[in-house]
Amino acid sequence: MGPIIVAICVFVGAFVLLSAPHLLRNLTVNRLMDAAWNVRPSERTRELLRALDQGDIEPLRSALSRAARSRDWDLRGYYVYAAGLGEHVELYARWVKREPGSSEAHLMRAEALARRGYDVRGSDTFDTVSARDAGTFATLTERARISYLEAARLDPDDPAPWAGLLLTGTSLGMPLSEAWELYAEAAERHPGNWVAAEAMLRATCRKWGGSHEVMFEFAREAAEGAPLGDPRNALIALAHFERWMYFAWFDDDRGAGARHCADPGVQAEVEAALMEAFGPAPLSAIGVARARLSAATWYGCSGAAGRGRELSRQGLEALHAIA
Protein backbone atom coordinates (compact mmCIF):
# COMPACT_ATOMS: atom_id res chain seq x y z
CA MET A 1 0.00 0.00 0.00
CA GLY A 2 1.49 3.33 -1.04
CA PRO A 3 2.10 6.21 1.38
CA ILE A 4 -0.72 8.31 -0.11
CA ILE A 5 -3.25 5.51 0.37
CA VAL A 6 -2.05 4.99 3.94
CA ALA A 7 -2.39 8.71 4.67
CA ILE A 8 -5.93 8.74 3.27
CA CYS A 9 -6.90 5.70 5.36
CA VAL A 10 -5.47 7.30 8.50
CA PHE A 11 -7.34 10.55 7.78
CA VAL A 12 -10.65 8.79 7.10
CA GLY A 13 -10.23 6.60 10.18
CA ALA A 14 -9.54 9.61 12.39
CA PHE A 15 -12.54 11.45 10.92
CA VAL A 16 -14.84 8.50 11.63
CA LEU A 17 -13.56 8.14 15.19
CA LEU A 18 -14.00 11.85 15.90
CA SER A 19 -17.39 12.01 14.22
CA ALA A 20 -18.83 8.78 15.61
CA PRO A 21 -20.17 10.27 18.88
CA HIS A 22 -21.91 13.09 16.97
CA LEU A 23 -23.28 10.72 14.33
CA LEU A 24 -24.57 8.33 16.98
CA ARG A 25 -26.14 11.21 18.92
CA ASN A 26 -27.87 12.53 15.80
CA LEU A 27 -29.18 9.05 15.01
CA THR A 28 -30.54 8.68 18.55
CA VAL A 29 -32.16 12.12 18.43
CA ASN A 30 -33.75 11.37 15.07
CA ARG A 31 -35.24 8.15 16.42
CA LEU A 32 -36.60 9.86 19.54
CA MET A 33 -37.99 12.73 17.47
CA ASP A 34 -39.72 10.24 15.20
CA ALA A 35 -41.22 8.47 18.23
CA ALA A 36 -42.54 11.80 19.54
CA TRP A 37 -43.86 13.21 16.26
CA ASN A 38 -45.11 9.99 14.68
CA VAL A 39 -46.64 8.29 17.69
CA ARG A 40 -47.28 4.60 17.12
CA PRO A 41 -51.02 4.05 17.71
CA SER A 42 -52.45 1.49 20.11
CA GLU A 43 -54.60 -1.37 18.85
CA ARG A 44 -57.73 0.56 19.87
CA THR A 45 -56.63 3.55 17.84
CA ARG A 46 -55.67 1.32 14.90
CA GLU A 47 -59.22 -0.04 14.89
CA LEU A 48 -60.48 3.51 14.58
CA LEU A 49 -58.04 4.16 11.75
CA ARG A 50 -59.07 0.99 9.95
CA ALA A 51 -62.69 2.16 10.09
CA LEU A 52 -61.62 5.45 8.49
CA ASP A 53 -59.88 3.52 5.72
CA GLN A 54 -63.28 1.93 5.04
CA GLY A 55 -64.96 5.34 4.98
CA ASP A 56 -66.57 4.92 8.42
CA ILE A 57 -66.24 8.02 10.62
CA GLU A 58 -68.52 6.81 13.44
CA PRO A 59 -65.82 5.35 15.74
CA LEU A 60 -63.88 8.61 15.44
CA ARG A 61 -66.97 10.72 16.01
CA SER A 62 -67.76 8.70 19.15
CA ALA A 63 -64.22 9.02 20.49
CA LEU A 64 -64.16 12.78 19.93
CA SER A 65 -67.58 13.24 21.50
CA ARG A 66 -66.73 11.16 24.58
CA ALA A 67 -63.56 13.15 25.18
CA ALA A 68 -65.41 16.45 24.75
CA ARG A 69 -68.18 15.44 27.17
CA SER A 70 -65.60 14.56 29.82
CA ARG A 71 -63.66 17.77 29.04
CA ASP A 72 -60.55 15.69 28.42
CA TRP A 73 -59.11 18.03 25.82
CA ASP A 74 -55.73 16.28 25.70
CA LEU A 75 -57.40 12.97 24.86
CA ARG A 76 -59.54 14.65 22.23
CA GLY A 77 -56.44 16.34 20.84
CA TYR A 78 -54.68 13.00 20.60
CA TYR A 79 -57.52 11.51 18.55
CA VAL A 80 -57.46 14.56 16.29
CA TYR A 81 -53.72 14.06 15.80
CA ALA A 82 -53.95 10.30 15.26
CA ALA A 83 -56.79 10.49 12.74
CA GLY A 84 -55.84 13.76 11.06
CA LEU A 85 -53.99 12.11 8.19
CA GLY A 86 -53.57 13.84 4.86
CA GLU A 87 -54.94 10.80 3.05
CA HIS A 88 -58.36 11.42 4.60
CA VAL A 89 -58.90 14.99 3.36
CA GLU A 90 -61.63 13.90 0.94
CA LEU A 91 -63.36 11.73 3.57
CA TYR A 92 -63.56 14.65 5.97
CA ALA A 93 -64.65 17.00 3.19
CA ARG A 94 -67.63 14.70 2.58
CA TRP A 95 -68.34 14.74 6.32
CA VAL A 96 -68.38 18.56 6.25
CA LYS A 97 -70.71 18.54 3.26
CA ARG A 98 -73.14 16.18 5.02
CA GLU A 99 -72.92 17.96 8.36
CA PRO A 100 -71.86 21.59 7.87
CA GLY A 101 -72.76 22.34 11.48
CA SER A 102 -70.41 19.71 12.93
CA SER A 103 -67.38 21.22 14.65
CA GLU A 104 -65.69 17.78 14.62
CA ALA A 105 -66.05 17.53 10.84
CA HIS A 106 -64.43 20.93 10.27
CA LEU A 107 -61.72 20.20 12.84
CA MET A 108 -60.76 16.89 11.21
CA ARG A 109 -60.80 18.42 7.73
CA ALA A 110 -58.51 21.19 8.97
CA GLU A 111 -56.10 18.74 10.57
CA ALA A 112 -55.97 16.54 7.47
CA LEU A 113 -55.40 19.54 5.19
CA ALA A 114 -52.57 20.76 7.42
CA ARG A 115 -50.96 17.33 7.48
CA ARG A 116 -51.21 16.98 3.71
CA GLY A 117 -49.51 20.33 3.44
CA TYR A 118 -46.68 19.18 5.72
CA ASP A 119 -46.35 16.01 3.64
CA VAL A 120 -45.83 18.14 0.52
CA ARG A 121 -43.42 20.55 2.21
CA GLY A 122 -41.27 17.92 3.91
CA SER A 123 -39.21 18.36 7.07
CA ASP A 124 -36.16 20.13 5.61
CA THR A 125 -35.58 23.86 5.84
CA PHE A 126 -37.80 26.00 3.63
CA ASP A 127 -34.99 26.98 1.27
CA THR A 128 -34.89 23.35 0.06
CA VAL A 129 -38.58 23.33 -0.93
CA SER A 130 -39.38 23.87 -4.61
CA ALA A 131 -41.52 26.85 -5.62
CA ARG A 132 -44.28 24.49 -6.73
CA ASP A 133 -44.33 22.56 -3.44
CA ALA A 134 -44.13 25.78 -1.45
CA GLY A 135 -47.20 27.08 -3.29
CA THR A 136 -49.13 23.85 -2.69
CA PHE A 137 -48.14 23.89 0.96
CA ALA A 138 -49.33 27.48 1.37
CA THR A 139 -52.65 26.74 -0.34
CA LEU A 140 -53.37 23.65 1.76
CA THR A 141 -52.36 25.38 4.96
CA GLU A 142 -54.59 28.37 4.23
CA ARG A 143 -57.52 26.02 3.60
CA ALA A 144 -56.74 24.34 6.91
CA ARG A 145 -56.74 27.72 8.64
CA ILE A 146 -60.23 28.50 7.32
CA SER A 147 -61.53 25.14 8.54
CA TYR A 148 -59.96 25.60 11.98
CA LEU A 149 -61.69 28.97 12.28
CA GLU A 150 -65.03 27.39 11.41
CA ALA A 151 -64.48 24.62 13.97
CA ALA A 152 -63.70 27.25 16.60
CA ARG A 153 -66.86 29.17 15.73
CA LEU A 154 -69.02 26.05 15.98
CA ASP A 155 -67.53 24.89 19.32
CA PRO A 156 -66.29 27.89 21.32
CA ASP A 157 -65.10 25.68 24.20
CA ASP A 158 -62.69 23.52 22.21
CA PRO A 159 -58.98 24.51 22.44
CA ALA A 160 -57.96 22.24 19.54
CA PRO A 161 -58.78 24.65 16.67
CA TRP A 162 -56.71 27.37 18.34
CA ALA A 163 -53.77 25.01 18.78
CA GLY A 164 -54.11 24.03 15.12
CA LEU A 165 -54.21 27.67 14.05
CA LEU A 166 -51.05 28.26 16.06
CA LEU A 167 -49.23 25.39 14.35
CA THR A 168 -50.32 26.30 10.83
CA GLY A 169 -49.73 30.01 11.38
CA THR A 170 -46.18 29.37 12.51
CA SER A 171 -45.58 27.31 9.37
CA LEU A 172 -46.80 30.24 7.27
CA GLY A 173 -44.51 32.70 9.06
CA MET A 174 -47.11 34.68 11.00
CA PRO A 175 -45.82 37.41 13.35
CA LEU A 176 -45.06 36.32 16.90
CA SER A 177 -47.68 38.79 18.18
CA GLU A 178 -50.39 36.75 16.42
CA ALA A 179 -48.98 33.52 17.86
CA TRP A 180 -49.33 34.92 21.38
CA GLU A 181 -52.98 35.75 20.68
CA LEU A 182 -53.74 32.24 19.42
CA TYR A 183 -51.97 30.64 22.35
CA ALA A 184 -53.97 32.81 24.74
CA GLU A 185 -57.21 31.55 23.14
CA ALA A 186 -56.16 27.91 23.57
CA ALA A 187 -54.83 28.41 27.11
CA GLU A 188 -58.01 30.22 28.17
CA ARG A 189 -59.99 27.10 27.28
CA HIS A 190 -57.44 24.60 28.65
CA PRO A 191 -54.44 26.09 30.50
CA GLY A 192 -52.41 22.86 30.47
CA ASN A 193 -53.06 21.97 26.84
CA TRP A 194 -49.87 20.23 25.71
CA VAL A 195 -50.39 20.63 21.96
CA ALA A 196 -50.83 24.38 22.31
CA ALA A 197 -47.92 24.74 24.73
CA GLU A 198 -45.56 22.77 22.48
CA ALA A 199 -46.76 24.74 19.45
CA MET A 200 -46.12 28.04 21.24
CA LEU A 201 -42.61 26.95 22.17
CA ARG A 202 -42.06 26.15 18.50
CA ALA A 203 -43.37 29.59 17.51
CA THR A 204 -40.96 31.36 19.87
CA CYS A 205 -37.81 29.48 18.84
CA ARG A 206 -35.27 31.12 16.57
CA LYS A 207 -35.64 28.73 13.64
CA TRP A 208 -39.27 29.88 13.26
CA GLY A 209 -38.54 33.60 13.57
CA GLY A 210 -38.38 34.00 17.35
CA SER A 211 -35.24 34.00 19.46
CA HIS A 212 -33.48 31.81 21.98
CA GLU A 213 -34.19 34.42 24.67
CA VAL A 214 -37.93 34.59 23.99
CA MET A 215 -38.14 30.78 23.80
CA PHE A 216 -36.52 30.30 27.21
CA GLU A 217 -38.56 33.11 28.72
CA PHE A 218 -41.79 31.44 27.56
CA ALA A 219 -40.74 27.97 28.73
CA ARG A 220 -39.71 29.20 32.16
CA GLU A 221 -42.77 31.37 32.69
CA ALA A 222 -45.09 28.56 31.58
CA ALA A 223 -43.37 26.11 33.92
CA GLU A 224 -43.37 28.59 36.79
CA GLY A 225 -47.14 28.98 36.50
CA ALA A 226 -47.79 25.25 36.14
CA PRO A 227 -48.65 23.03 39.12
CA LEU A 228 -47.01 19.73 39.95
CA GLY A 229 -47.93 17.08 37.38
CA ASP A 230 -48.63 19.61 34.63
CA PRO A 231 -46.95 18.73 31.31
CA ARG A 232 -46.02 22.37 30.72
CA ASN A 233 -43.13 21.88 33.15
CA ALA A 234 -41.49 19.73 30.47
CA LEU A 235 -41.20 22.76 28.16
CA ILE A 236 -37.87 23.50 29.87
CA ALA A 237 -36.41 20.27 28.47
CA LEU A 238 -37.77 21.01 25.00
CA ALA A 239 -36.32 24.51 25.04
CA HIS A 240 -32.85 23.17 25.80
CA PHE A 241 -33.31 20.54 23.10
CA GLU A 242 -34.21 23.28 20.61
CA ARG A 243 -31.10 25.21 21.67
CA TRP A 244 -28.95 22.13 21.07
CA MET A 245 -30.63 21.60 17.72
CA TYR A 246 -29.82 25.16 16.62
CA PHE A 247 -26.19 24.76 17.64
CA ALA A 248 -25.84 21.39 15.91
CA TRP A 249 -28.02 21.74 12.82
CA PHE A 250 -28.17 25.46 12.04
CA ASP A 251 -24.88 26.84 13.38
CA ASP A 252 -23.14 23.56 12.45
CA ASP A 253 -21.33 23.74 15.78
CA ARG A 254 -21.77 20.32 17.35
CA GLY A 255 -19.16 21.08 19.97
CA ALA A 256 -21.14 24.05 21.26
CA GLY A 257 -24.27 21.89 21.33
CA ALA A 258 -22.49 19.22 23.36
CA ARG A 259 -21.13 21.82 25.78
CA HIS A 260 -24.61 23.27 26.24
CA CYS A 261 -26.05 19.87 27.12
CA ALA A 262 -23.15 19.09 29.46
CA ASP A 263 -23.52 22.34 31.40
CA PRO A 264 -24.33 21.42 35.05
CA GLY A 265 -26.76 24.34 35.36
CA VAL A 266 -28.66 23.26 32.26
CA GLN A 267 -28.83 19.66 33.43
CA ALA A 268 -30.05 20.68 36.88
CA GLU A 269 -32.77 22.90 35.41
CA VAL A 270 -33.99 20.16 33.09
CA GLU A 271 -34.02 17.48 35.80
CA ALA A 272 -35.94 19.72 38.20
CA ALA A 273 -38.48 20.61 35.52
CA LEU A 274 -39.06 16.98 34.53
CA MET A 275 -39.56 15.99 38.15
CA GLU A 276 -42.30 18.63 38.32
CA ALA A 277 -43.85 17.45 35.05
CA PHE A 278 -43.78 13.73 35.72
CA GLY A 279 -44.82 13.68 39.35
CA PRO A 280 -46.88 10.89 40.91
CA ALA A 281 -50.23 12.53 40.15
CA PRO A 282 -50.34 13.82 36.55
CA LEU A 283 -53.04 16.41 35.92
CA SER A 284 -53.51 15.03 32.41
CA ALA A 285 -52.47 11.45 31.72
CA ILE A 286 -52.45 11.96 27.95
CA GLY A 287 -50.73 15.36 28.17
CA VAL A 288 -47.97 13.99 30.39
CA ALA A 289 -47.58 10.90 28.20
CA ARG A 290 -47.06 13.05 25.11
CA ALA A 291 -44.74 15.35 27.06
CA ARG A 292 -42.65 12.30 28.00
CA LEU A 293 -42.30 11.40 24.32
CA SER A 294 -41.20 14.93 23.45
CA ALA A 295 -38.91 15.44 26.45
CA ALA A 296 -37.12 12.19 25.63
CA THR A 297 -35.38 14.07 22.82
CA TRP A 298 -33.45 16.03 25.46
CA TYR A 299 -31.78 12.87 26.71
CA GLY A 300 -30.93 11.98 23.13
CA CYS A 301 -29.01 15.21 22.57
CA SER A 302 -27.43 15.20 26.04
CA GLY A 303 -25.85 11.78 25.50
CA ALA A 304 -28.13 9.85 27.86
CA ALA A 305 -29.70 7.74 25.13
CA GLY A 306 -30.79 5.01 27.50
CA ARG A 307 -32.80 7.43 29.63
CA GLY A 308 -34.30 8.93 26.49
CA ARG A 309 -35.45 5.55 25.22
CA GLU A 310 -36.88 4.68 28.64
CA LEU A 311 -38.80 7.96 28.87
CA SER A 312 -40.11 7.44 25.35
CA ARG A 313 -41.20 3.90 26.23
CA GLN A 314 -42.97 5.12 29.36
CA GLY A 315 -44.79 7.80 27.39
CA LEU A 316 -45.95 5.34 24.74
CA GLU A 317 -47.11 2.78 27.30
CA ALA A 318 -49.05 5.41 29.26
CA LEU A 319 -50.67 6.71 26.11
CA HIS A 320 -51.65 3.22 24.90
CA ALA A 321 -53.20 2.48 28.30
CA ILE A 322 -55.71 5.28 27.69
CA ALA A 323 -56.11 5.71 23.97
C-alpha positions as CSV (number, residue, x, y, z in Angstrom):
1,M,0.0,0.0,0.0
2,G,1.5,3.3,-1.0
3,P,2.1,6.2,1.4
4,I,-0.7,8.3,-0.1
5,I,-3.3,5.5,0.4
6,V,-2.0,5.0,3.9
7,A,-2.4,8.7,4.7
8,I,-5.9,8.7,3.3
9,C,-6.9,5.7,5.4
10,V,-5.5,7.3,8.5
11,F,-7.3,10.6,7.8
12,V,-10.7,8.8,7.1
13,G,-10.2,6.6,10.2
14,A,-9.5,9.6,12.4
15,F,-12.5,11.4,10.9
16,V,-14.8,8.5,11.6
17,L,-13.6,8.1,15.2
18,L,-14.0,11.9,15.9
19,S,-17.4,12.0,14.2
20,A,-18.8,8.8,15.6
21,P,-20.2,10.3,18.9
22,H,-21.9,13.1,17.0
23,L,-23.3,10.7,14.3
24,L,-24.6,8.3,17.0
25,R,-26.1,11.2,18.9
26,N,-27.9,12.5,15.8
27,L,-29.2,9.1,15.0
28,T,-30.5,8.7,18.6
29,V,-32.2,12.1,18.4
30,N,-33.8,11.4,15.1
31,R,-35.2,8.1,16.4
32,L,-36.6,9.9,19.5
33,M,-38.0,12.7,17.5
34,D,-39.7,10.2,15.2
35,A,-41.2,8.5,18.2
36,A,-42.5,11.8,19.5
37,W,-43.9,13.2,16.3
38,N,-45.1,10.0,14.7
39,V,-46.6,8.3,17.7
40,R,-47.3,4.6,17.1
41,P,-51.0,4.1,17.7
42,S,-52.4,1.5,20.1
43,E,-54.6,-1.4,18.8
44,R,-57.7,0.6,19.9
45,T,-56.6,3.6,17.8
46,R,-55.7,1.3,14.9
47,E,-59.2,0.0,14.9
48,L,-60.5,3.5,14.6
49,L,-58.0,4.2,11.7
50,R,-59.1,1.0,9.9
51,A,-62.7,2.2,10.1
52,L,-61.6,5.4,8.5
53,D,-59.9,3.5,5.7
54,Q,-63.3,1.9,5.0
55,G,-65.0,5.3,5.0
56,D,-66.6,4.9,8.4
57,I,-66.2,8.0,10.6
58,E,-68.5,6.8,13.4
59,P,-65.8,5.4,15.7
60,L,-63.9,8.6,15.4
61,R,-67.0,10.7,16.0
62,S,-67.8,8.7,19.1
63,A,-64.2,9.0,20.5
64,L,-64.2,12.8,19.9
65,S,-67.6,13.2,21.5
66,R,-66.7,11.2,24.6
67,A,-63.6,13.1,25.2
68,A,-65.4,16.5,24.7
69,R,-68.2,15.4,27.2
70,S,-65.6,14.6,29.8
71,R,-63.7,17.8,29.0
72,D,-60.5,15.7,28.4
73,W,-59.1,18.0,25.8
74,D,-55.7,16.3,25.7
75,L,-57.4,13.0,24.9
76,R,-59.5,14.6,22.2
77,G,-56.4,16.3,20.8
78,Y,-54.7,13.0,20.6
79,Y,-57.5,11.5,18.5
80,V,-57.5,14.6,16.3
81,Y,-53.7,14.1,15.8
82,A,-54.0,10.3,15.3
83,A,-56.8,10.5,12.7
84,G,-55.8,13.8,11.1
85,L,-54.0,12.1,8.2
86,G,-53.6,13.8,4.9
87,E,-54.9,10.8,3.0
88,H,-58.4,11.4,4.6
89,V,-58.9,15.0,3.4
90,E,-61.6,13.9,0.9
91,L,-63.4,11.7,3.6
92,Y,-63.6,14.6,6.0
93,A,-64.6,17.0,3.2
94,R,-67.6,14.7,2.6
95,W,-68.3,14.7,6.3
96,V,-68.4,18.6,6.3
97,K,-70.7,18.5,3.3
98,R,-73.1,16.2,5.0
99,E,-72.9,18.0,8.4
100,P,-71.9,21.6,7.9
101,G,-72.8,22.3,11.5
102,S,-70.4,19.7,12.9
103,S,-67.4,21.2,14.6
104,E,-65.7,17.8,14.6
105,A,-66.1,17.5,10.8
106,H,-64.4,20.9,10.3
107,L,-61.7,20.2,12.8
108,M,-60.8,16.9,11.2
109,R,-60.8,18.4,7.7
110,A,-58.5,21.2,9.0
111,E,-56.1,18.7,10.6
112,A,-56.0,16.5,7.5
113,L,-55.4,19.5,5.2
114,A,-52.6,20.8,7.4
115,R,-51.0,17.3,7.5
116,R,-51.2,17.0,3.7
117,G,-49.5,20.3,3.4
118,Y,-46.7,19.2,5.7
119,D,-46.4,16.0,3.6
120,V,-45.8,18.1,0.5
121,R,-43.4,20.5,2.2
122,G,-41.3,17.9,3.9
123,S,-39.2,18.4,7.1
124,D,-36.2,20.1,5.6
125,T,-35.6,23.9,5.8
126,F,-37.8,26.0,3.6
127,D,-35.0,27.0,1.3
128,T,-34.9,23.3,0.1
129,V,-38.6,23.3,-0.9
130,S,-39.4,23.9,-4.6
131,A,-41.5,26.8,-5.6
132,R,-44.3,24.5,-6.7
133,D,-44.3,22.6,-3.4
134,A,-44.1,25.8,-1.4
135,G,-47.2,27.1,-3.3
136,T,-49.1,23.9,-2.7
137,F,-48.1,23.9,1.0
138,A,-49.3,27.5,1.4
139,T,-52.7,26.7,-0.3
140,L,-53.4,23.6,1.8
141,T,-52.4,25.4,5.0
142,E,-54.6,28.4,4.2
143,R,-57.5,26.0,3.6
144,A,-56.7,24.3,6.9
145,R,-56.7,27.7,8.6
146,I,-60.2,28.5,7.3
147,S,-61.5,25.1,8.5
148,Y,-60.0,25.6,12.0
149,L,-61.7,29.0,12.3
150,E,-65.0,27.4,11.4
151,A,-64.5,24.6,14.0
152,A,-63.7,27.2,16.6
153,R,-66.9,29.2,15.7
154,L,-69.0,26.1,16.0
155,D,-67.5,24.9,19.3
156,P,-66.3,27.9,21.3
157,D,-65.1,25.7,24.2
158,D,-62.7,23.5,22.2
159,P,-59.0,24.5,22.4
160,A,-58.0,22.2,19.5
161,P,-58.8,24.6,16.7
162,W,-56.7,27.4,18.3
163,A,-53.8,25.0,18.8
164,G,-54.1,24.0,15.1
165,L,-54.2,27.7,14.1
166,L,-51.0,28.3,16.1
167,L,-49.2,25.4,14.3
168,T,-50.3,26.3,10.8
169,G,-49.7,30.0,11.4
170,T,-46.2,29.4,12.5
171,S,-45.6,27.3,9.4
172,L,-46.8,30.2,7.3
173,G,-44.5,32.7,9.1
174,M,-47.1,34.7,11.0
175,P,-45.8,37.4,13.4
176,L,-45.1,36.3,16.9
177,S,-47.7,38.8,18.2
178,E,-50.4,36.8,16.4
179,A,-49.0,33.5,17.9
180,W,-49.3,34.9,21.4
181,E,-53.0,35.7,20.7
182,L,-53.7,32.2,19.4
183,Y,-52.0,30.6,22.4
184,A,-54.0,32.8,24.7
185,E,-57.2,31.6,23.1
186,A,-56.2,27.9,23.6
187,A,-54.8,28.4,27.1
188,E,-58.0,30.2,28.2
189,R,-60.0,27.1,27.3
190,H,-57.4,24.6,28.6
191,P,-54.4,26.1,30.5
192,G,-52.4,22.9,30.5
193,N,-53.1,22.0,26.8
194,W,-49.9,20.2,25.7
195,V,-50.4,20.6,22.0
196,A,-50.8,24.4,22.3
197,A,-47.9,24.7,24.7
198,E,-45.6,22.8,22.5
199,A,-46.8,24.7,19.4
200,M,-46.1,28.0,21.2
201,L,-42.6,27.0,22.2
202,R,-42.1,26.2,18.5
203,A,-43.4,29.6,17.5
204,T,-41.0,31.4,19.9
205,C,-37.8,29.5,18.8
206,R,-35.3,31.1,16.6
207,K,-35.6,28.7,13.6
208,W,-39.3,29.9,13.3
209,G,-38.5,33.6,13.6
210,G,-38.4,34.0,17.4
211,S,-35.2,34.0,19.5
212,H,-33.5,31.8,22.0
213,E,-34.2,34.4,24.7
214,V,-37.9,34.6,24.0
215,M,-38.1,30.8,23.8
216,F,-36.5,30.3,27.2
217,E,-38.6,33.1,28.7
218,F,-41.8,31.4,27.6
219,A,-40.7,28.0,28.7
220,R,-39.7,29.2,32.2
221,E,-42.8,31.4,32.7
222,A,-45.1,28.6,31.6
223,A,-43.4,26.1,33.9
224,E,-43.4,28.6,36.8
225,G,-47.1,29.0,36.5
226,A,-47.8,25.2,36.1
227,P,-48.7,23.0,39.1
228,L,-47.0,19.7,39.9
229,G,-47.9,17.1,37.4
230,D,-48.6,19.6,34.6
231,P,-46.9,18.7,31.3
232,R,-46.0,22.4,30.7
233,N,-43.1,21.9,33.1
234,A,-41.5,19.7,30.5
235,L,-41.2,22.8,28.2
236,I,-37.9,23.5,29.9
237,A,-36.4,20.3,28.5
238,L,-37.8,21.0,25.0
239,A,-36.3,24.5,25.0
240,H,-32.8,23.2,25.8
241,F,-33.3,20.5,23.1
242,E,-34.2,23.3,20.6
243,R,-31.1,25.2,21.7
244,W,-29.0,22.1,21.1
245,M,-30.6,21.6,17.7
246,Y,-29.8,25.2,16.6
247,F,-26.2,24.8,17.6
248,A,-25.8,21.4,15.9
249,W,-28.0,21.7,12.8
250,F,-28.2,25.5,12.0
251,D,-24.9,26.8,13.4
252,D,-23.1,23.6,12.5
253,D,-21.3,23.7,15.8
254,R,-21.8,20.3,17.4
255,G,-19.2,21.1,20.0
256,A,-21.1,24.1,21.3
257,G,-24.3,21.9,21.3
258,A,-22.5,19.2,23.4
259,R,-21.1,21.8,25.8
260,H,-24.6,23.3,26.2
261,C,-26.0,19.9,27.1
262,A,-23.2,19.1,29.5
263,D,-23.5,22.3,31.4
264,P,-24.3,21.4,35.1
265,G,-26.8,24.3,35.4
266,V,-28.7,23.3,32.3
267,Q,-28.8,19.7,33.4
268,A,-30.1,20.7,36.9
269,E,-32.8,22.9,35.4
270,V,-34.0,20.2,33.1
271,E,-34.0,17.5,35.8
272,A,-35.9,19.7,38.2
273,A,-38.5,20.6,35.5
274,L,-39.1,17.0,34.5
275,M,-39.6,16.0,38.2
276,E,-42.3,18.6,38.3
277,A,-43.9,17.5,35.0
278,F,-43.8,13.7,35.7
279,G,-44.8,13.7,39.4
280,P,-46.9,10.9,40.9
281,A,-50.2,12.5,40.2
282,P,-50.3,13.8,36.6
283,L,-53.0,16.4,35.9
284,S,-53.5,15.0,32.4
285,A,-52.5,11.5,31.7
286,I,-52.5,12.0,27.9
287,G,-50.7,15.4,28.2
288,V,-48.0,14.0,30.4
289,A,-47.6,10.9,28.2
290,R,-47.1,13.1,25.1
291,A,-44.7,15.3,27.1
292,R,-42.6,12.3,28.0
293,L,-42.3,11.4,24.3
294,S,-41.2,14.9,23.4
295,A,-38.9,15.4,26.5
296,A,-37.1,12.2,25.6
297,T,-35.4,14.1,22.8
298,W,-33.4,16.0,25.5
299,Y,-31.8,12.9,26.7
300,G,-30.9,12.0,23.1
301,C,-29.0,15.2,22.6
302,S,-27.4,15.2,26.0
303,G,-25.9,11.8,25.5
304,A,-28.1,9.8,27.9
305,A,-29.7,7.7,25.1
306,G,-30.8,5.0,27.5
307,R,-32.8,7.4,29.6
308,G,-34.3,8.9,26.5
309,R,-35.4,5.6,25.2
310,E,-36.9,4.7,28.6
311,L,-38.8,8.0,28.9
312,S,-40.1,7.4,25.4
313,R,-41.2,3.9,26.2
314,Q,-43.0,5.1,29.4
315,G,-44.8,7.8,27.4
316,L,-45.9,5.3,24.7
317,E,-47.1,2.8,27.3
318,A,-49.1,5.4,29.3
319,L,-50.7,6.7,26.1
320,H,-51.6,3.2,24.9
321,A,-53.2,2.5,28.3
322,I,-55.7,5.3,27.7
323,A,-56.1,5.7,24.0
